[in-house]
Amino acid sequence: QVRLVESGGGLVQAGGSLTLSCAVSGGSTSSINVFGWHRQAPGKQRESVAVIAKNSVTNYANSVKGRFAISRNNDKNMVYLSMIKLKPEDTAVYYCNAGNSYDNMPYWGEGTLVTVSS
């Protein structure tokens, strides 16, 4: 069973940066086709932020393009989300998820809270 554990969230001022980490266990990152980061803001639905395929092809939500970068390190079994120029509207719980395809990603972490103050 794949297990995902996020870390790196916290409080940051608008314009600041954070890097979130997702530790993968129960399976190697090299064997998992797709990893993603989602977020859920208070009172809003969970939304996809970024995804990365095994061949390192990435896709981003329009709201984070140019500011967020997803990456995977197969040697360390880690997935990262680097965030710069953070905005108050980026405040949310961020979740790492994984699976075999973009429409089949059943593995989820517990989330890490990012709060961006204005």
Sequence and secondary structure as in RCSB ss.txt:
>XXXX:A:sequence
QVRLVESGGGLVQAGGSLTLSCAVSGGSTSSINVFGWHRQAPGKQRESVAVIAKNSVTNYANSVKGRFAISRNND
KNMVYLSMIKLKPEDTAVYYCNAGNSYDNMPYWGEGTLVTVSS
>XXXX:A:secstr
  EEEEE  EEEETT  EEEEEEEESS GGG SEEEEEEE TTS  EEEEEEETT  EEE TTTTTTEEEEEETT
TTEEEEEE S  GGG EEEEEEEESBTTB  EE   EEEEEE 
